[in-house]
Amino acid sequence: MGSFGLMHWLVFGVVAILLLGGGRFSNMMGDVAKGVKNFKKGMAEDDDAKPAPTQIEGKAAPAPTVETEAARTAEKQ
C-alpha cells in the first residue's frame, strides 16, 4: 500500500511533463546529462593527475674510476 508501482511512476512522469512542459523537461534532462558527463571527465582527469608510483632504488655502486680499477687489479695479483 505504501510502495509505488510502475503505474504510479508512469502517472507521475506524465503529470510532471504536462506541468513542466516538454521543452523544459528535456532541458532539465540535458543539464543532468551534461553534469554526469562533466563528473566522469573530472574523475578521469583525477586518475591522470596521480603521479606514477616510483620504484625504490637502492644505493647504486659508484662508477669505476681509473684508481679503483688499478686497485682492484693490484689486489688480484
C-alpha positions in Angstrom: 0.0 0.0 0.0 2.9 2.4 0.8 5.1 1.5 -2.1 4.9 2.9 -5.6 4.4 0.6 -8.5 5.2 1.0 -12.2 1.8 2.6 -12.9 2.3 5.2 -10.2 5.7 6.2 -11.6 4.2 6.4 -15.2 1.3 8.6 -14.0 3.8 10.8 -12.0 6.0 11.2 -15.1 3.1 12.2 -17.4 1.9 14.7 -14.8 5.4 16.2 -14.5 5.8 16.5 -18.2 2.3 18.2 -18.5 3.1 20.6 -15.7 6.6 21.5 -16.7 6.2 21.3 -20.4 8.1 19.0 -22.8 10.8 21.6 -23.7 11.5 22.5 -20.1 11.7 18.8 -19.0 14.1 17.9 -21.9 16.3 20.9 -21.0 16.5 19.7 -17.4 17.4 16.2 -18.6 20.0 17.7 -20.9 21.5 19.6 -17.9 21.6 16.4 -15.9 23.4 14.6 -18.7 25.9 17.4 -19.0 26.6 17.2 -15.3 27.2 13.4 -15.4 29.5 13.9 -18.4 31.5 16.6 -16.6 31.7 14.4 -13.5 33.1 11.5 -15.4 35.6 13.8 -17.2 36.7 15.2 -13.8 37.2 11.7 -12.4 39.2 10.7 -15.5 41.4 13.8 -15.1 42.0 12.9 -11.4 43.2 9.5 -12.4 45.6 11.0 -14.9 46.9 13.6 -12.4 48.1 11.0 -9.9 51.8 10.5 -10.1 53.0 7.1 -11.2 54.4 5.1 -8.3 58.2 5.2 -8.3 60.4 2.3 -7.6 62.5 2.4 -4.5 66.1 2.3 -5.7 68.9 1.0 -3.6 72.2 2.8 -3.3 73.9 2.4 -6.6 77.6 1.5 -6.7 79.8 4.3 -7.9 81.0 4.1 -11.4 84.5 2.6 -11.6 87.3 5.0 -12.0 90.9 4.5 -13.1 92.1 4.5 -9.5 89.5 1.8 -8.4 90.3 -0.4 -11.4 94.0 -0.1 -10.7 93.5 -1.0 -7.0 91.3 -4.0 -8.0 93.9 -5.2 -10.5 96.6 -4.9 -7.9 94.6 -6.9 -5.3 94.2 -9.7 -7.8 97.9 -10.1 -8.4 
